[in-house]
Amino acid sequence: MAINSISLMSPIQITNEANKLTVKPTPYEAGQKFSNFLNEAIQSVNNQQIQSDTMTQKLINGEDVDLHEVMIASQKASITLNATMEVRNKVIDAYQEIMRMSI
């Protein structure tokens, strides 16, 4: 009677996946990835703000836009901006805590 593997991956695939996990990026690459992540996050917040402003201007000009859509866009922009500010505050607090540590 043959014993079948429970895993959907073959042993060769598992070994290859394990090898991929052991390769660590250089500090420069990690910094670049983190920088790109932050830039994308800030760009997303900016896009939410721009979309909210655009919809508000359309409503003011009397264009065909629903009030509830304008309010939803405004709340999304507000929530993303507030969340970004809270993350920034936590990062600054963590930085200050690290600076207070003695070596």
C-alpha positions in Angstrom: 0.0 0.0 0.0 1.4 3.4 -1.1 1.7 6.2 1.4 0.6 9.5 -0.2 1.8 12.9 1.0 -0.7 15.1 2.7 1.0 18.2 1.5 -0.1 19.6 -1.9 3.6 20.6 -2.6 6.2 18.1 -3.6 9.4 17.8 -1.4 11.4 19.6 -4.1 8.9 22.5 -4.0 9.1 22.7 -0.3 12.9 22.7 -0.4 12.8 25.5 -3.0 10.4 27.5 -0.9 12.6 27.1 2.2 15.6 28.3 0.2 13.7 31.4 -0.9 12.9 32.2 2.8 16.5 32.0 3.9 17.7 34.7 1.4 17.6 38.0 3.2 17.6 41.3 1.5 20.5 43.7 2.1 19.8 46.7 4.4 19.7 48.9 1.4 17.1 46.8 -0.3 15.1 46.5 2.9 15.2 50.3 3.2 14.1 50.8 -0.4 11.2 48.4 0.0 10.1 50.2 3.2 10.5 53.5 1.5 8.4 52.4 -1.5 5.7 51.1 0.9 5.5 54.4 2.7 5.4 56.3 -0.5 2.5 54.2 -1.8 0.6 54.5 1.5 1.0 58.3 1.5 0.0 58.4 -2.2 -3.1 56.5 -1.4 -4.0 58.9 1.4 -3.4 61.8 -1.1 -5.6 60.2 -3.7 -8.4 59.8 -1.2 -8.1 63.6 -0.3 -8.1 64.5 -4.0 -11.1 62.4 -4.7 -13.0 63.9 -1.8 -12.1 67.5 -3.0 -13.2 66.7 -6.5 -16.5 65.3 -5.5 -17.1 68.3 -3.1 -16.4 70.7 -6.0 -18.8 68.9 -8.2 -21.5 69.1 -5.6 -20.8 72.9 -5.1 -21.0 73.5 -8.8 -24.3 71.7 -9.1 -23.1 68.8 -11.1 -24.8 65.4 -11.1 -23.3 63.8 -8.0 -25.2 62.3 -5.0 -24.8 63.9 -1.6 -24.3 60.5 0.1 -21.4 59.7 -2.3 -19.7 63.0 -1.5 -20.1 62.4 2.3 -18.8 58.8 2.0 -15.7 60.1 0.0 -15.2 62.8 2.6 -15.4 60.3 5.5 -13.0 57.9 3.8 -10.5 60.7 3.3 -10.9 61.8 6.9 -10.5 58.3 8.3 -7.4 57.5 6.2 -5.8 60.9 7.1 -6.5 60.3 10.8 -5.1 56.7 10.7 -2.0 58.0 8.9 -1.5 60.6 11.6 -1.9 58.0 14.4 0.7 55.8 12.7 3.0 58.7 12.4 2.6 59.5 16.1 3.3 55.9 17.1 6.5 55.9 14.9 7.7 59.1 16.5 7.0 57.8 20.0 8.9 54.6 19.1 11.8 56.6 17.8 11.9 58.8 20.9 11.8 55.7 23.1 14.8 54.2 21.1 16.7 57.4 21.5 16.2 57.3 25.3 17.7 53.8 25.5 21.2 53.6 26.9 23.8 51.6 24.9 
